[in-house]
Amino acid sequence: DDLVYLYHQGITLGGASVLDADEPQAGFSPFLPLEEGHRYEFHKSGDDFFVRTNWDAPGFRLMQVAADSTAQRETWVEVVPAREEVTLEAVLTLDEYLVLQERERGVMRLRVLARDDGSERVLAFDDAAYVVDMGADIETAIVTSRNLDPTASKLLVSYSSLTMPETLYEFDLITGERSQLRQEQSARGYDPADYHSERLMVPVRDGVEVPVSLVYRRDSFSGDGSNPMYLY
């Protein structure tokens, strides 16, 4: 990439300025002027940028714009629309795929979109509640570690759950097949197969459903409410 990015982050806004590395004396210019309440970040791919933005989208959406017209927001084209109860947390832009890190009703997922025909695949995991990370920075939502080769057709993912220690998986984006590369050592005698986790939606006093993650040992759980419980 022949561009240098300067990111601006505040409590209620976020954006960036761009510098052409071949003309450093020209100075930085805004990708899009900062605006109160608007947060965005972008990923360059060829002659275009993919922009994750909360413009008219509280849970964020993905848009595409030509590199020479980023400051004209009316030229941005929607690629992934905003959806109720879904938050678009991060985006990985590859030459042939877009990998979307999303959260719906508290549950994370990775959704893969093929850029040639728009087909999609949700990557499969074994637990009902888990944490997954493809290397995105927590502040900017930009992938800064792992998965930095845009020509790749495989994805490295860090995964953990209430029953599974941190595990590094490699996904084949063409077939969806998953391979385990490594896993943190567990306490001696611990077997994840002895435990089970569930994701429940529990209504509270005002009628709102709150997500609850439940984990228990399979051979000790009665399911009739008689088991002691640690709630936190």
Accessible surface in RSA format (square Angstrom, percent):
REM  Atomic radii and reference values for relative SASA: ProtOr
REM  Chains: A
REM  Algorithm: Lee & Richards
REM  Probe-radius: 1.40
REM  Slices: 20
REM RES _ NUM      All-atoms   Total-Side   Main-Chain    Non-polar    All polar
REM                ABS   REL    ABS   REL    ABS   REL    ABS   REL    ABS   REL
RES ASP A   1   129.55  90.7  40.16  40.0  89.39 211.4  45.17 106.3  84.38  84.2
RES ASP A   2    76.59  53.7  68.72  68.4   7.87  18.6  28.25  66.5  48.34  48.2
RES LEU A   3    38.04  21.2  25.39  18.2  12.65  31.8  25.39  17.8  12.65  34.0
RES VAL A   4    66.10  43.5  63.07  57.1   3.03   7.3  66.10  57.4   0.00   0.0
RES TYR A   5    60.30  28.2  36.29  20.6  24.02  62.5  35.85  26.9  24.45  30.1
RES LEU A   6    87.38  48.7  86.73  62.0   0.65   1.6  87.38  61.4   0.00   0.0
RES TYR A   7    72.69  33.9  48.97  27.9  23.71  61.7  41.94  31.5  30.74  37.9
RES HIS A   8    51.90  28.4  47.06  32.7   4.84  12.4  32.09  33.1  19.81  23.1
RES GLN A   9    77.10  43.1  38.44  28.1  38.66  92.0  33.46  71.2  43.63  33.1
RES GLY A  10    32.64  40.3   0.00   N/A  32.64  40.3  26.89  73.8   5.76  12.9
RES ILE A  11   174.08  99.1 143.53 106.9  30.55  73.6 150.73 108.5  23.35  63.4
RES THR A  12    68.32  48.6  60.59  61.4   7.73  18.4  56.44  75.8  11.89  18.0
RES LEU A  13    39.74  22.1  39.74  28.4   0.00   0.0  39.74  27.9   0.00   0.0
RES GLY A  14     1.30   1.6   0.00   N/A   1.30   1.6   1.10   3.0   0.21   0.5
RES GLY A  15     0.08   0.1   0.00   N/A   0.08   0.1   0.03   0.1   0.05   0.1
RES ALA A  16     1.35   1.2   0.14   0.2   1.22   2.8   0.14   0.2   1.22   3.2
RES SER A  17    12.87  10.9  12.87  17.2   0.00   0.0   0.98   2.1  11.90  16.7
RES VAL A  18    22.80  15.0  20.99  19.0   1.81   4.4  20.99  18.2   1.81   4.9
RES LEU A  19    20.78  11.6  20.42  14.6   0.35   0.9  20.78  14.6   0.00   0.0
RES ASP A  20    56.72  39.7  51.32  51.1   5.40  12.8  17.81  41.9  38.91  38.8
RES ALA A  21    49.30  45.3  29.57  45.6  19.73  44.9  31.86  44.9  17.45  46.2
RES ASP A  22   110.72  77.6  81.74  81.4  28.98  68.5  28.09  66.1  82.63  82.4
RES GLU A  23   105.84  60.8 100.68  76.2   5.17  12.3  30.65  59.3  75.19  61.4
RES PRO A  24    74.07  54.0  61.45  56.0  12.62  45.9  61.45  50.7  12.62  78.4
RES GLN A  25   174.32  97.5 143.72 105.0  30.60  72.9  64.90 138.1 109.42  83.0
RES ALA A  26    80.01  73.6  36.20  55.9  43.81  99.7  48.51  68.3  31.49  83.4
RES GLY A  27    35.37  43.6   0.00   N/A  35.37  43.6  27.82  76.3   7.55  16.9
RES PHE A  28    89.54  44.8  56.97  35.3  32.57  84.7  57.03  34.6  32.51  93.0
RES SER A  29    63.27  53.5  62.14  82.9   1.14   2.6  37.79  80.5  25.49  35.7
RES PRO A  30    74.62  54.4  65.29  59.5   9.32  33.9  65.29  53.9   9.32  58.0
RES PHE A  31     2.90   1.5   1.04   0.6   1.86   4.8   2.90   1.8   0.00   0.0
RES LEU A  32    11.23   6.3  10.45   7.5   0.78   2.0  10.45   7.3   0.78   2.1
RES PRO A  33    78.13  56.9  73.06  66.6   5.07  18.4  75.01  61.9   3.12  19.4
RES LEU A  34    84.82  47.2  54.64  39.1  30.18  75.9  55.51  39.0  29.31  78.9
RES GLU A  35    83.54  48.0  77.15  58.4   6.39  15.2  33.48  64.8  50.06  40.9
RES GLU A  36   124.13  71.3 101.56  76.8  22.57  53.7  63.87 123.5  60.26  49.2
RES GLY A  37    45.67  56.3   0.00   N/A  45.67  56.3  29.20  80.1  16.47  36.9
RES HIS A  38     8.62   4.7   5.82   4.0   2.80   7.2   6.80   7.0   1.82   2.1
RES ARG A  39    63.95  26.8  63.95  32.6   0.00   0.0  27.46  37.5  36.48  22.1
RES TYR A  40     3.37   1.6   1.30   0.7   2.07   5.4   1.28   1.0   2.09   2.6
RES GLU A  41     7.91   4.5   7.82   5.9   0.10   0.2   0.12   0.2   7.79   6.4
RES PHE A  42     5.41   2.7   1.19   0.7   4.22  11.0   1.19   0.7   4.22  12.1
RES HIS A  43    21.04  11.5  14.78  10.3   6.26  16.0  12.28  12.7   8.77  10.2
RES LYS A  44    73.81  36.0  43.10  26.4  30.71  73.1  17.45  15.7  56.36  60.0
RES SER A  45    17.13  14.5   7.04   9.4  10.09  23.2   7.77  16.6   9.36  13.1
RES GLY A  46    61.14  75.4   0.00   N/A  61.14  75.4  43.33 118.9  17.81  39.9
RES ASP A  47   121.25  84.9 112.74 112.2   8.52  20.1  32.13  75.6  89.12  88.9
RES ASP A  48    40.51  28.4  40.51  40.3   0.00   0.0   3.89   9.2  36.62  36.5
RES PHE A  49     4.84   2.4   4.84   3.0   0.00   0.0   4.84   2.9   0.00   0.0
RES PHE A  50     5.55   2.8   5.55   3.4   0.00   0.0   5.55   3.4   0.00   0.0
RES VAL A  51     0.13   0.1   0.13   0.1   0.00   0.0   0.13   0.1   0.00   0.0
RES ARG A  52    23.30   9.8  23.30  11.9   0.00   0.0   0.00   0.0  23.30  14.1
RES THR A  53     0.00   0.0   0.00   0.0   0.00   0.0   0.00   0.0   0.00   0.0
RES ASN A  54    31.78  21.9  21.19  20.5  10.59  25.5   0.26   0.6  31.52  30.5
RES TRP A  55    65.58  26.3  60.83  29.4   4.75  11.1  55.34  29.5  10.24  16.6
RES ASP A  56   118.26  82.8  79.24  78.9  39.01  92.3  32.53  76.6  85.73  85.5
RES ALA A  57     0.72   0.7   0.00   0.0   0.72   1.6   0.02   0.0   0.69   1.8
RES PRO A  58   132.28  96.4 103.52  94.4  28.76 104.5 112.45  92.8  19.84 123.3
RES GLY A  59    16.03  19.8   0.00   N/A  16.03  19.8  11.22  30.8   4.81  10.8
RES PHE A  60    26.35  13.2  24.95  15.5   1.40   3.6  24.95  15.1   1.40   4.0
RES ARG A  61    29.42  12.4  29.42  15.0   0.00   0.0   1.24   1.7  28.18  17.1
RES LEU A  62     0.00   0.0   0.00   0.0   0.00   0.0   0.00   0.0   0.00   0.0
RES MET A  63     7.45   3.9   7.45   4.9   0.00   0.0   7.45   6.3   0.00   0.0
RES GLN A  64    50.74  28.4  49.83  36.4   0.91   2.2   8.59  18.3  42.15  32.0
RES VAL A  65     3.81   2.5   0.17   0.2   3.64   8.8   3.81   3.3   0.00   0.0
RES ALA A  66    44.86  41.2  38.47  59.4   6.39  14.5  38.47  54.2   6.39  16.9
RES ALA A  67    41.15  37.8  22.73  35.1  18.41  41.9  22.87  32.2  18.28  48.4
RES ASP A  68   133.32  93.4  94.45  94.0  38.87  91.9  52.02 122.4  81.30  81.1
RES SER A  69    22.06  18.6  20.69  27.6   1.36   3.1  17.14  36.5   4.92   6.9
RES THR A  70    15.29  10.9  13.75  13.9   1.54   3.7   1.51   2.0  13.78  20.8
RES ALA A  71    47.06  43.3  31.19  48.1  15.88  36.1  31.19  43.9  15.88  42.1
RES GLN A  72    79.43  44.4  77.22  56.4   2.22   5.3  31.86  67.8  47.58  36.1
RES ARG A  73    52.40  22.0  50.50  25.7   1.91   4.5  11.14  15.2  41.26  25.0
RES GLU A  74   140.68  80.8 106.01  80.2  34.67  82.6  66.99 129.6  73.69  60.2
RES THR A  75    59.31  42.2  42.61  43.2  16.71  39.8  50.67  68.1   8.64  13.1
RES TRP A  76    14.36   5.8   0.03   0.0  14.33  33.6   0.03   0.0  14.33  23.2
RES VAL A  77    96.28  63.4  93.28  84.4   3.00   7.2  96.28  83.7   0.00   0.0
RES GLU A  78    80.19  46.0  56.07  42.4  24.12  57.4  19.05  36.8  61.15  49.9
RES VAL A  79    53.28  35.1  26.16  23.7  27.12  65.4  30.18  26.2  23.10  62.7
RES VAL A  80     4.46   2.9   4.10   3.7   0.36   0.9   4.46   3.9   0.00   0.0
RES PRO A  81    65.48  47.7  65.48  59.7   0.00   0.0  65.48  54.1   0.00   0.0
RES ALA A  82    42.95  39.5  22.62  34.9  20.32  46.2  22.91  32.3  20.04  53.1
RES ARG A  83    68.58  28.8  54.54  27.8  14.03  33.4  57.00  77.9  11.58   7.0
RES GLU A  84   161.25  92.6 130.66  98.9  30.59  72.8  57.83 111.8 103.43  84.4
RES GLU A  85   112.38  64.5  82.61  62.5  29.77  70.9  41.85  80.9  70.53  57.6
RES VAL A  86    11.17   7.4   6.38   5.8   4.79  11.5   6.49   5.6   4.68  12.7
RES THR A  87    52.33  37.2  52.33  53.0   0.00   0.0  22.13  29.7  30.20  45.7
RES LEU A  88     0.39   0.2   0.00   0.0   0.39   1.0   0.00   0.0   0.39   1.0
RES GLU A  89    39.91  22.9  34.12  25.8   5.79  13.8  16.83  32.6  23.08  18.8
RES ALA A  90     0.95   0.9   0.95   1.5   0.00   0.0   0.95   1.3   0.00   0.0
RES VAL A  91     0.06   0.0   0.00   0.0   0.06   0.1   0.00   0.0   0.06   0.2
RES LEU A  92    10.54   5.9  10.16   7.3   0.38   1.0  10.54   7.4   0.00   0.0
RES THR A  93    18.74  13.3   3.90   3.9  14.85  35.4   3.90   5.2  14.85  22.4
RES LEU A  94     3.48   1.9   2.71   1.9   0.77   1.9   3.48   2.4   0.00   0.0
RES ASP A  95    73.88  51.8  56.25  56.0  17.64  41.7  21.82  51.4  52.06  51.9
RES GLU A  96   112.45  64.6 106.50  80.6   5.95  14.2  37.38  72.3  75.07  61.3
RES TYR A  97    22.78  10.6  22.78  13.0   0.00   0.0   9.68   7.3  13.11  16.2
RES LEU A  98     5.99   3.3   5.99   4.3   0.00   0.0   5.99   4.2   0.00   0.0
RES VAL A  99     0.00   0.0   0.00   0.0   0.00   0.0   0.00   0.0   0.00   0.0
RES LEU A 100     0.00   0.0   0.00   0.0   0.00   0.0   0.00   0.0   0.00   0.0
RES GLN A 101    18.81  10.5  18.81  13.7   0.00   0.0   0.00   0.0  18.81  14.3
RES GLU A 102     0.00   0.0   0.00   0.0   0.00   0.0   0.00   0.0   0.00   0.0
RES ARG A 103    83.47  35.0  80.88  41.2   2.59   6.2  27.71  37.9  55.76  33.8
RES GLU A 104    58.74  33.7  55.80  42.2   2.93   7.0  11.00  21.3  47.74  39.0
RES ARG A 105   106.62  44.8  88.45  45.1  18.17  43.3  42.77  58.4  63.86  38.7
RES GLY A 106    27.46  33.9   0.00   N/A  27.46  33.9  13.77  37.8  13.69  30.7
RES VAL A 107    42.89  28.2  38.42  34.8   4.47  10.8  41.50  36.1   1.38   3.8
RES MET A 108     9.63   5.0   8.85   5.9   0.78   1.9   6.84   5.8   2.79   3.7
RES ARG A 109    54.75  23.0  54.75  27.9   0.00   0.0  16.70  22.8  38.05  23.1
RES LEU A 110     0.00   0.0   0.00   0.0   0.00   0.0   0.00   0.0   0.00   0.0
RES ARG A 111    25.83  10.8  25.83  13.2   0.00   0.0   6.75   9.2  19.09  11.6
RES VAL A 112     4.28   2.8   3.21   2.9   1.06   2.6   3.21   2.8   1.06   2.9
RES LEU A 113    20.56  11.4  20.56  14.7   0.00   0.0  20.56  14.4   0.00   0.0
RES ALA A 114    16.54  15.2  14.06  21.7   2.48   5.6  14.06  19.8   2.48   6.6
RES ARG A 115    83.08  34.9  47.43  24.2  35.66  84.9  21.68  29.6  61.40  37.2
RES ASP A 116   131.17  91.9  87.45  87.0  43.72 103.4  51.06 120.2  80.11  79.9
RES ASP A 117   104.59  73.3  67.00  66.7  37.59  88.9  42.23  99.4  62.36  62.2
RES GLY A 118    53.20  65.6   0.00   N/A  53.20  65.6  31.85  87.4  21.35  47.8
RES SER A 119    61.97  52.4  49.81  66.5  12.16  28.0  47.39 100.9  14.58  20.4
RES GLU A 120   100.75  57.8  69.44  52.5  31.31  74.5  28.14  54.4  72.62  59.3
RES ARG A 121    93.61  39.3  87.67  44.7   5.94  14.1  28.35  38.7  65.26  39.6
RES VAL A 122    77.97  51.3  58.90  53.3  19.07  46.0  58.90  51.2  19.07  51.7
RES LEU A 123     4.85   2.7   0.29   0.2   4.56  11.5   1.61   1.1   3.24   8.7
RES ALA A 124    73.95  68.0  63.39  97.8  10.56  24.0  70.47  99.2   3.48   9.2
RES PHE A 125    29.10  14.6   0.72   0.4  28.38  73.9   1.03   0.6  28.08  80.4
RES ASP A 126   104.95  73.5  67.09  66.8  37.86  89.5  30.46  71.7  74.49  74.3
RES ASP A 127    25.54  17.9  14.01  13.9  11.53  27.3   3.91   9.2  21.63  21.6
RES ALA A 128    45.46  41.8  26.06  40.2  19.39  44.1  37.27  52.5   8.18  21.7
RES ALA A 129     7.89   7.3   5.85   9.0   2.04   4.6   7.55  10.6   0.34   0.9
RES TYR A 130    34.27  16.0  17.28   9.8  16.98  44.2  10.06   7.6  24.21  29.8
RES VAL A 131    91.48  60.2  90.60  82.0   0.88   2.1  90.60  78.7   0.88   2.4
RES VAL A 132     1.93   1.3   0.00   0.0   1.93   4.7   0.15   0.1   1.78   4.8
RES ASP A 133    54.56  38.2  54.33  54.1   0.23   0.5  19.52  45.9  35.03  34.9
RES MET A 134     0.00   0.0   0.00   0.0   0.00   0.0   0.00   0.0   0.00   0.0
RES GLY A 135     4.00   4.9   0.00   N/A   4.00   4.9   2.81   7.7   1.20   2.7
RES ALA A 136    23.98  22.1   5.18   8.0  18.81  42.8   5.45   7.7  18.54  49.1
RES ASP A 137    50.44  35.3  42.35  42.2   8.09  19.1   9.36  22.0  41.08  41.0
RES ILE A 138   166.74  94.9 134.15  99.9  32.59  78.6 141.39 101.8  25.35  68.8
RES GLU A 139   127.42  73.2 110.42  83.5  17.00  40.5  40.44  78.2  86.98  71.0
RES THR A 140    23.08  16.4  21.76  22.1   1.32   3.1  20.42  27.4   2.66   4.0
RES ALA A 141    11.20  10.3   8.81  13.6   2.39   5.4  11.10  15.6   0.10   0.3
RES ILE A 142    25.31  14.4  25.31  18.9   0.00   0.0  25.31  18.2   0.00   0.0
RES VAL A 143    15.12  10.0   3.85   3.5  11.27  27.2   3.85   3.3  11.27  30.6
RES THR A 144    82.87  58.9  57.83  58.6  25.04  59.7  48.93  65.7  33.94  51.3
RES SER A 145    54.41  46.0  51.58  68.8   2.83   6.5  40.03  85.2  14.38  20.1
RES ARG A 146    74.71  31.4  56.30  28.7  18.41  43.8  35.79  48.9  38.92  23.6
RES ASN A 147    19.12  13.2   2.78   2.7  16.34  39.3  10.47  25.2   8.65   8.4
RES LEU A 148   117.18  65.3  88.88  63.6  28.30  71.1  93.28  65.5  23.91  64.3
RES ASP A 149    77.14  54.0  70.43  70.1   6.71  15.9  35.02  82.4  42.12  42.0
RES PRO A 150    66.20  48.2  64.46  58.8   1.74   6.3  65.84  54.4   0.36   2.3
RES THR A 151    96.92  68.9  72.59  73.6  24.33  58.0  59.22  79.5  37.70  57.0
RES ALA A 152    29.15  26.8  18.23  28.1  10.92  24.8  26.20  36.9   2.95   7.8
RES SER A 153    40.26  34.0  36.07  48.1   4.19   9.7  12.21  26.0  28.05  39.3
RES LYS A 154   103.22  50.4  95.50  58.6   7.71  18.4  45.48  40.9  57.74  61.5
RES LEU A 155     0.21   0.1   0.21   0.2   0.00   0.0   0.21   0.1   0.00   0.0
RES LEU A 156    51.17  28.5  51.17  36.6   0.00   0.0  51.17  35.9   0.00   0.0
RES VAL A 157     0.00   0.0   0.00   0.0   0.00   0.0   0.00   0.0   0.00   0.0
RES SER A 158    15.81  13.4  14.25  19.0   1.57   3.6   6.14  13.1   9.67  13.5
RES TYR A 159     3.18   1.5   2.27   1.3   0.91   2.4   3.18   2.4   0.00   0.0
RES SER A 160    35.11  29.7  34.86  46.5   0.25   0.6  12.18  25.9  22.93  32.1
RES SER A 161    23.65  20.0   0.00   0.0  23.65  54.5   7.89  16.8  15.76  22.1
RES LEU A 162    79.93  44.5  50.97  36.5  28.96  72.8  54.94  38.6  24.99  67.3
RES THR A 163     9.39   6.7   6.39   6.5   3.00   7.1   3.45   4.6   5.94   9.0
RES MET A 164    37.03  19.2  34.11  22.6   2.92   7.0  34.00  28.9   3.03   4.0
RES PRO A 165    27.89  20.3  14.60  13.3  13.28  48.3  26.99  22.3   0.89   5.6
RES GLU A 166    84.56  48.5  79.46  60.1   5.11  12.2  15.18  29.4  69.38  56.6
RES THR A 167     0.68   0.5   0.00   0.0   0.68   1.6   0.68   0.9   0.00   0.0
RES LEU A 168    19.41  10.8  17.59  12.6   1.81   4.6  17.73  12.4   1.68   4.5
RES TYR A 169     9.58   4.5   9.58   5.5   0.00   0.0   3.79   2.8   5.79   7.1
RES GLU A 170    46.99  27.0  45.55  34.5   1.44   3.4   1.04   2.0  45.96  37.5
RES PHE A 171     1.06   0.5   1.06   0.7   0.00   0.0   1.06   0.6   0.00   0.0
RES ASP A 172    34.13  23.9  32.92  32.8   1.20   2.8   7.26  17.1  26.87  26.8
RES LEU A 173     4.94   2.8   0.00   0.0   4.94  12.4   0.12   0.1   4.83  13.0
RES ILE A 174   108.04  61.5  93.15  69.4  14.89  35.9  95.41  68.7  12.62  34.3
RES THR A 175    68.90  49.0  47.86  48.5  21.04  50.1  52.77  70.9  16.14  24.4
RES GLY A 176    20.54  25.3   0.00   N/A  20.54  25.3   4.50  12.4  16.04  35.9
RES GLU A 177   121.39  69.7 112.79  85.3   8.60  20.5  40.99  79.3  80.39  65.6
RES ARG A 178    84.27  35.4  52.50  26.8  31.77  75.6  12.21  16.7  72.06  43.7
RES SER A 179    58.39  49.3  53.12  70.9   5.27  12.1  23.77  50.6  34.62  48.5
RES GLN A 180   103.62  57.9  71.28  52.1  32.34  77.0  19.78  42.1  83.84  63.6
RES LEU A 181    91.89  51.2  58.85  42.1  33.04  83.1  61.79  43.4  30.11  81.0
RES ARG A 182   163.67  68.7 156.24  79.6   7.44  17.7  62.62  85.6 101.06  61.2
RES GLN A 183    69.83  39.1  40.47  29.6  29.37  69.9   8.01  17.1  61.82  46.9
RES GLU A 184   104.67  60.1  93.77  70.9  10.90  26.0  37.81  73.1  66.86  54.6
RES GLN A 185   177.72  99.4 139.32 101.8  38.41  91.4  51.98 110.6 125.74  95.4
RES SER A 186    38.60  32.6  17.42  23.3  21.18  48.8  19.77  42.1  18.83  26.4
RES ALA A 187    80.48  74.0  58.26  89.9  22.23  50.6  70.20  98.9  10.28  27.2
RES ARG A 188   243.53 102.3 204.45 104.2  39.09  93.1  88.53 121.0 155.01  93.9
RES GLY A 189    75.97  93.7   0.00   N/A  75.97  93.7  41.84 114.8  34.14  76.5
RES TYR A 190    73.49  34.3  47.60  27.1  25.89  67.4  48.60  36.5  24.90  30.7
RES ASP A 191    65.87  46.1  63.93  63.6   1.94   4.6  18.95  44.6  46.92  46.8
RES PRO A 192    37.05  27.0  33.35  30.4   3.70  13.4  33.54  27.7   3.51  21.8
RES ALA A 193    69.73  64.1  50.77  78.4  18.96  43.1  60.46  85.1   9.27  24.6
RES ASP A 194    48.32  33.8  43.99  43.8   4.34  10.3   5.50  12.9  42.82  42.7
RES TYR A 195    63.64  29.7  59.46  33.8   4.18  10.9  29.64  22.3  34.00  41.9
RES HIS A 196    62.45  34.1  60.72  42.2   1.73   4.4  42.03  43.3  20.42  23.8
RES SER A 197     5.75   4.9   0.62   0.8   5.12  11.8   0.00   0.0   5.75   8.0
RES GLU A 198    50.25  28.8  49.33  37.3   0.92   2.2  15.08  29.2  35.16  28.7
RES ARG A 199    69.32  29.1  44.51  22.7  24.81  59.1  16.82  23.0  52.50  31.8
RES LEU A 200    69.75  38.8  67.13  48.0   2.62   6.6  69.75  49.0   0.00   0.0
RES MET A 201    57.52  29.8  34.66  22.9  22.86  54.4  32.31  27.5  25.21  33.4
RES VAL A 202    61.60  40.5  61.16  55.4   0.44   1.1  61.60  53.5   0.00   0.0
RES PRO A 203    89.92  65.5  74.02  67.5  15.90  57.8  74.02  61.1  15.90  98.8
RES VAL A 204    68.06  44.8  52.08  47.1  15.99  38.5  60.22  52.3   7.84  21.3
RES ARG A 205   252.87 106.2 211.09 107.6  41.78  99.5  91.45 125.0 161.42  97.8
RES ASP A 206   111.50  78.1  73.48  73.1  38.02  89.9  49.63 116.8  61.87  61.7
RES GLY A 207    54.19  66.8   0.00   N/A  54.19  66.8  32.35  88.8  21.83  48.9
RES VAL A 208    85.89  56.5  80.88  73.2   5.01  12.1  85.88  74.6   0.01   0.0
RES GLU A 209    83.27  47.8  67.37  51.0  15.89  37.8  19.45  37.6  63.81  52.1
RES VAL A 210    61.33  40.4  60.94  55.2   0.39   0.9  61.33  53.3   0.00   0.0
RES PRO A 211    52.48  38.3  37.46  34.2  15.02  54.6  37.46  30.9  15.02  93.4
RES VAL A 212    47.91  31.5  44.31  40.1   3.60   8.7  47.91  41.6   0.00   0.0
RES SER A 213    46.46  39.3  20.57  27.5  25.88  59.6  15.61  33.2  30.84  43.2
RES LEU A 214    39.75  22.1  39.00  27.9   0.75   1.9  39.75  27.9   0.00   0.0
RES VAL A 215    61.75  40.6  44.25  40.1  17.50  42.2  44.25  38.4  17.50  47.5
RES TYR A 216    39.34  18.4  31.52  17.9   7.82  20.3  26.85  20.2  12.50  15.4
RES ARG A 217    95.00  39.9  88.04  44.9   6.96  16.6  28.17  38.5  66.83  40.5
RES ARG A 218   131.86  55.4 113.23  57.7  18.63  44.4  43.97  60.1  87.89  53.3
RES ASP A 219   110.26  77.2  68.21  67.9  42.05  99.4  50.52 118.9  59.74  59.6
RES SER A 220    69.78  59.0  49.71  66.3  20.07  46.2  39.45  84.0  30.33  42.5
RES PHE A 221    74.74  37.4  51.04  31.6  23.70  61.7  52.76  32.0  21.98  62.9
RES SER A 222    65.65  55.5  27.39  36.6  38.26  88.1  37.30  79.4  28.35  39.7
RES GLY A 223    52.07  64.2   0.00   N/A  52.07  64.2  16.89  46.4  35.18  78.8
RES ASP A 224   108.89  76.3  69.96  69.6  38.93  92.1  45.87 108.0  63.02  62.8
RES GLY A 225    77.23  95.2   0.00   N/A  77.23  95.2  42.05 115.4  35.18  78.8
RES SER A 226    84.40  71.3  49.11  65.5  35.29  81.3  48.22 102.7  36.17  50.7
RES ASN A 227    52.84  36.4  36.06  34.8  16.79  40.4  14.37  34.6  38.47  37.2
RES PRO A 228   131.80  96.1 102.26  93.2  29.54 107.4 114.88  94.8  16.92 105.2
RES MET A 229   137.20  71.1  94.92  62.8  42.28 100.7  76.49  65.0  60.70  80.4
RES TYR A 230   183.61  85.7 158.61  90.2  25.00  65.0 120.41  90.5  63.20  77.9
RES LEU A 231   133.79  74.5 108.70  77.8  25.09  63.1 109.76  77.1  24.03  64.7
RES TYR A 232   205.83  96.1 141.13  80.3  64.71 168.4 141.43 106.3  64.40  79.4
END  Absolute sums over single chains surface
CHAIN  1 A    13504.7      10194.5       3310.2       7296.9       6207.8
END  Absolute sums over all chains
TOTAL         13504.7      10194.5       3310.2       7296.9       6207.8
